[in-house]
């Protein structure tokens, strides 16, 4: 079943508001520190790290950071630091084996029944611990060529019943570009579910506009939106409103977080994240051990400490508020529980 295509914008029409806000994102680490009254903290900023993996953070997300606090958990997630440039044994460019799991351009096949599409390399918020910070997006995006390779692979394999849109952030693509993909996938009878992994409703909630909601409502499959928030402070009224709109459009909302030193490595922080997310209509899904990608070692929490925190979290919260503690290991048939 193919839904009616989205109407193109009128020639000369202003771009969607979310795209304007995207372009206005902070890209200079020293500007970010200045906005937060932290000029002296610029001494810890690494120009080399920023050149390797540029800073990008929407101003609405900056507004949720604590002014004058160099240890703010949101700031820590985005600020390029000298620590990123220190080589660490056991940390690699491809921490989760994406390269070995490539099935076509921008298509990763790791787990039975699922095809993951690396839709784009763009994100509104460049997280310093990102496991794909070294991914060759210029050569490997599923959207290239009108999604042709990705759709052909999925159509040819009746064992694929779930398509996962990832990236980068798939919702950084325009809504007509997303519809181009799902219109093609709607002709594939063995697809049963669509999943979207996105951080945009949290870091740039304006992305959840009427065009996106219209696209979601027209899809022929159940849709699960897996958000990515690591700290309760990432939620505010604008995020709550965006998530309410997504729920009204019929999507299931889950959250996956990464356990990060200096961000959420305490029972109080993890409990607050689960409770704040649930208040916004989001169920905790996964709590990931850090993927050991080069540049992220300073975020790592020892596995024994992670297990202790998870046990304490389970003792404090109702079971449905406790995410599964997992690690992704290259070659495993699924996420490895810890």
Buried (B, 14 or more C-beta within 10 A) or exposed (E): EEBEEBEEEEEEEEEBEBBEBBEEBBEEBBEBBEBBEBEEBEEBBBEEBBEBBEBBBBEBBBEBBBEEBBEBBBBBBBBBBBBBBEEBEEBBEBBBBBEEBBBBBBBBBBBEEBBBBBBBBBBBBBBBBBBBBBBBBEEBBBBBEEBBBBBEBBBEBEEBBBBBBBBBBBBBBBBBBBBBBBBBBBEBEEBEBBBBBBBBBBBBBBBBBEBBBBBBEBBBBEBBBBBBBBBBBBBBEBBBBBBBBBBEBEBBBBBBBBBBBEBBBEBEBBBBBBBBBBEBBBBBBBBBBBBBBBBBBBBBBEEEEBEEBBEBBBEBBEEEBBBBBBBBBBEEEEBEEB
